[in-house]
Amino acid sequence: MRIPEFVYLLPFLVLLILGNLQSEKMGAAKLSGMQKQVLSLYRGFLRAARSKPTEDRKRIESIVSTEFRHNSKEVDRKNFQYIEYLLRLGTKQLDQLKSPDIVSLSSVKVVASKT
């Protein structure tokens, strides 16, 4: 069985998602409950993508990776209320993606005008 390429990137992406973690003496990082939820949601999207056709799978993985990276950089880690909102939104999107009728994801980039 061949392991998909994105699996090799998972540790790198997890670090981007979860930010700088404090490690213990043994080198193992303890994750907060919210960090575990974010990681679980990310894994859920990757699992759901596996059930889609190859072209759509790659597109889904790309969109999910981009969104998680963007949020890891833009969202303040102490803004728990907003992070919980994103988790709820992501869970709803994941439930929709798991539906056999849904083939792919789409992404819309909104840019605010400064006029």
C-alpha positions, -999 to +999 in steps of 0.1 A: +000+000+000+014+034-011+013+062+015+000+095+000+025+124-002+005+147+021+010+123+050+047+132+049+038+169+052+014+163+082+040+170+110+050+203+093+014+213+088+005+204+124+032+227+136+019+255+114-017+249+127-008+246+164+019+273+165+049+272+188+043+246+215+061+243+248+078+210+251+084+191+282+118+177+294+112+145+273+106+166+242+070+156+239+045+185+235+013+186+255-017+199+235-045+219+249-081+207+244-087+232+217-054+223+199-066+187+199-099+197+184-082+217+156-059+187+148-089+163+149-108+186+125-078+188+101-074+150+101-112+146+095-109+167+064-080+146+051-100+114+058-130+128+041-109+138+011-098+102+007-133+092-002-134+116-032-120+111-067-083+118-072-086+152-088-111+164-063-090+149-034-060+170-043-081+201-046-097+195-013-064+189+004-050+221-011-080+242+001-079+227+036-042+232+039-044+268+027-072+276+051-056+261+081-023+278+073-040+311+068-059+308+101-028+297+120-011+330+110-040+354+111-060+343+141-048+354+176-042+322+196-059+338+227-091+346+208-108+315+220-143+326+211-133+331+174-114+298+174-144+280+187-165+297+160-141+285+133-142+250+148-180+249+146-179+262+111-153+237+101-173+209+117-203+218+096-183+220+064-167+186+072-202+171+077-212+184+043-180+171+027-187+136+041-219+135+022-216+112-009-235+138-030-207+164-024-178+159-048-155+188-039-150+220-020-148+255-032-130+285-018-138+322-021-113+349-014-129+382-004-108+413-006-120+445+011-117+476-010-101+506+005-121+532-013 
